[in-house]
Amino acid sequence: MKTRKQNKNKNYIVVEKYETNILGGLLTHLYIIHFNSAYSCSKKLTIKSTQKQLGQLLFKEPGLAYLTQRKLSTTKLYKKDKQLMAKMKMLMDPTEKYTYCLNKNKLILAETKTKVNKSQLKNLLSKHILLCGDTTCASGEMIFHKDTMIFDNSSGTFEPSVRDIQLLKKILPFKMRLMNMNSPIHAEYFRDY
C-alpha cells in the first residue's frame, strides 16, 4: 500500500538546473527533470553505427559523464498543475532550442543554440552522444511554442522514429506536440533556432 508521501510525490516533478561557463565566457544551461511515477520503455534506442565507438567510450559512465564540470545551481519541486508550463518557461529560456534525451527515470534538456549567439561550441556540447546514456528511450530536439513544448525526433546519434518518441506523451506532464523532423511543417517551427 502506498504511503501519503508516495502519493503526494506522484503529483510533482523535480527539476535540477546546471550551468557552466565554457572557456570562461559562454554560459550554457542543462536541465534534468526527474519523474516521480514509474514508466517503462518497450525498447531502448540503438546508437548509430558511425557513433558506436565514441558512444562506448563515453557510456562507460552513466549519461553526462563527459560533462562533469557542471555546477548545480537550482533544484525545484514543481506541482503537476495548470501553471506547470508557465513555471517551466520562467525557469528555462523559452527562446532557446534544446537537445533532449529521455532515459529510465529522467528527461535531460540542454541548450543547443541561442538566437543571438549561435555558438558552435554550445551546439557541440549539447550533442546526443554526450548527453545520453546507453539506456535512452527517446531523443531529439525541443522548443517552446506559445504554451506548448514541441518535441521532434532529430537525433543523428540514435535516429529515433516518431513512434519511438510517443513515450513522451505518456510520461510528461506538459502540454506538448510531437513532430516528425521530415514533416513539411517542421521548418516552420524550428527555422528560427
C-alpha positions as CSV (number, residue, x, y, z in Angstrom):
1,M,0.0,0.0,0.0
2,K,1.3,3.5,-0.9
3,T,2.0,6.0,1.8
4,R,0.7,9.5,1.8
5,K,4.2,10.8,0.9
6,Q,4.5,8.5,-2.1
7,N,1.0,9.6,-3.4
8,K,2.0,13.2,-2.9
9,N,5.3,12.7,-4.8
10,K,3.4,11.4,-7.9
11,N,1.9,14.9,-8.2
12,Y,5.3,16.6,-8.6
13,I,8.4,16.6,-10.7
14,V,11.9,17.6,-9.6
15,V,13.9,19.9,-11.9
16,E,17.6,20.3,-11.5
17,K,19.3,23.2,-13.3
18,Y,23.0,23.1,-14.1
19,E,25.1,25.8,-15.6
20,T,28.7,26.2,-16.7
21,N,31.0,28.7,-18.3
22,I,32.6,27.3,-21.4
23,L,36.1,28.8,-22.0
24,G,35.4,31.4,-19.3
25,G,32.7,33.3,-21.2
26,L,29.9,31.3,-22.8
27,L,27.2,30.4,-20.2
28,T,25.2,27.3,-21.0
29,H,22.4,25.5,-19.1
30,L,21.3,22.0,-18.7
31,Y,18.1,20.7,-17.0
32,I,17.3,17.3,-15.6
33,I,13.7,16.5,-14.9
34,H,13.1,13.6,-12.6
35,F,9.7,11.9,-12.6
36,N,8.1,10.5,-9.5
37,S,6.0,7.9,-11.3
38,A,7.2,4.8,-12.9
39,Y,7.2,4.2,-16.7
40,S,8.8,1.7,-18.9
41,C,10.3,1.6,-22.3
42,S,9.4,-1.3,-24.6
43,K,12.9,-0.8,-26.1
44,K,15.9,1.4,-25.9
45,L,17.3,3.2,-28.9
46,T,20.3,1.8,-30.7
47,I,23.2,4.1,-31.3
48,K,24.0,4.7,-34.9
49,S,26.9,2.6,-36.1
50,T,29.1,5.6,-37.1
51,Q,28.8,6.9,-33.5
52,K,29.2,3.5,-31.7
53,Q,32.9,3.7,-30.9
54,L,32.7,7.1,-29.4
55,G,29.5,6.1,-27.5
56,Q,31.2,3.1,-26.0
57,L,33.9,5.3,-24.7
58,L,31.5,7.9,-23.2
59,F,29.0,5.4,-21.9
60,K,31.4,3.7,-19.5
61,E,29.8,6.0,-17.0
62,P,26.1,6.9,-17.0
63,G,24.9,9.8,-19.1
64,L,26.6,13.1,-18.6
65,A,29.9,11.5,-17.9
66,Y,31.6,13.9,-20.3
67,L,30.0,17.0,-18.7
68,T,31.4,16.6,-15.2
69,Q,32.2,20.3,-14.7
70,R,28.6,21.4,-14.4
71,K,27.7,23.0,-11.2
72,L,24.2,22.6,-9.7
73,S,22.6,26.0,-9.3
74,T,18.9,25.3,-8.7
75,T,16.7,22.4,-7.7
76,K,12.9,22.9,-7.9
77,L,9.9,20.8,-7.0
78,Y,7.0,21.6,-9.3
79,K,3.4,20.5,-8.9
80,K,1.8,18.9,-12.0
81,D,-0.9,21.5,-12.4
82,K,-2.1,24.1,-14.9
83,Q,0.7,26.5,-14.0
84,L,3.4,24.0,-14.7
85,M,4.2,25.2,-18.2
86,A,4.4,28.8,-17.1
87,K,6.8,27.8,-14.3
88,M,9.0,25.9,-16.7
89,K,9.1,28.9,-19.1
90,M,10.3,31.0,-16.2
91,L,13.0,28.5,-15.2
92,M,14.1,27.8,-18.8
93,D,14.7,30.2,-21.6
94,P,11.7,29.8,-23.9
95,T,13.7,31.4,-26.8
96,E,16.2,28.6,-26.9
97,K,16.2,25.3,-28.7
98,Y,17.0,22.3,-26.5
99,T,18.5,18.8,-27.2
100,Y,16.7,16.2,-25.2
101,C,17.2,12.6,-24.0
102,L,14.6,10.6,-22.2
103,N,16.2,7.9,-20.1
104,K,15.0,5.5,-17.4
105,N,13.6,8.0,-15.0
106,K,14.6,11.4,-16.2
107,L,14.5,13.8,-19.1
108,I,17.7,15.7,-19.9
109,L,17.4,19.0,-21.7
110,A,20.4,21.0,-22.9
111,E,20.5,24.4,-24.6
112,T,21.5,23.9,-28.2
113,K,21.9,27.4,-29.6
114,T,20.8,30.9,-28.8
115,K,19.1,33.1,-31.4
116,V,21.5,35.9,-30.6
117,N,24.8,33.9,-30.4
118,K,24.6,30.7,-32.5
119,S,27.7,29.3,-30.8
120,Q,29.2,26.2,-32.4
121,L,30.8,25.3,-29.1
122,K,27.4,25.4,-27.3
123,N,25.9,23.3,-30.1
124,L,28.8,20.8,-29.9
125,L,28.4,20.3,-26.1
126,S,24.6,19.5,-26.5
127,K,25.1,16.6,-28.8
128,H,23.1,13.4,-28.0
129,I,26.3,11.4,-28.0
130,L,27.5,13.5,-25.0
131,L,24.2,13.9,-23.1
132,C,22.6,10.5,-23.3
133,G,23.4,7.3,-21.6
134,D,23.1,3.9,-23.2
135,T,19.6,3.4,-21.9
136,T,18.0,6.2,-24.0
137,C,14.3,5.7,-24.8
138,A,13.7,8.9,-26.9
139,S,15.8,11.7,-28.2
140,G,15.6,14.7,-30.4
141,E,15.1,18.5,-30.1
142,M,12.6,20.6,-28.2
143,I,11.3,24.2,-28.4
144,F,8.7,26.2,-26.7
145,H,5.9,27.5,-28.9
146,K,3.4,29.6,-27.0
147,D,2.1,27.4,-24.2
148,T,3.3,24.1,-25.7
149,M,6.6,22.2,-25.9
150,I,7.3,20.8,-29.3
151,F,9.4,17.7,-29.4
152,D,10.9,16.2,-32.6
153,N,12.9,13.1,-33.4
154,S,16.0,14.9,-34.7
155,S,19.0,12.9,-33.5
156,G,21.8,11.8,-35.7
157,T,23.2,9.7,-32.8
158,F,20.1,7.5,-32.3
159,E,17.8,8.2,-35.3
160,P,14.5,7.6,-33.4
161,S,11.3,7.3,-35.3
162,V,8.2,9.3,-34.3
163,R,6.8,6.1,-32.8
164,D,9.9,6.0,-30.5
165,I,9.2,9.4,-29.1
166,Q,5.5,8.7,-28.4
167,L,6.5,7.7,-24.9
168,L,6.9,11.4,-24.1
169,K,3.2,11.9,-24.2
170,K,2.6,9.1,-21.7
171,I,5.0,10.4,-19.1
172,L,5.5,14.1,-19.4
173,P,3.0,16.4,-17.6
174,F,3.4,19.2,-20.1
175,K,1.2,20.4,-23.0
176,M,3.1,19.1,-26.0
177,R,3.2,18.3,-29.6
178,L,5.3,15.6,-31.3
179,M,6.7,16.4,-34.7
180,N,8.5,14.4,-37.4
181,M,11.7,16.1,-38.4
182,N,10.9,15.3,-42.0
183,S,7.5,16.9,-41.9
184,P,6.9,19.8,-44.2
185,I,5.8,22.0,-41.3
186,H,8.9,21.2,-39.2
187,A,10.8,24.1,-40.6
188,E,8.0,26.5,-39.8
189,Y,8.6,25.9,-36.1
190,F,12.3,25.1,-35.9
191,R,13.7,27.5,-38.5
192,D,14.5,30.4,-36.2
193,Y,16.7,28.4,-33.9
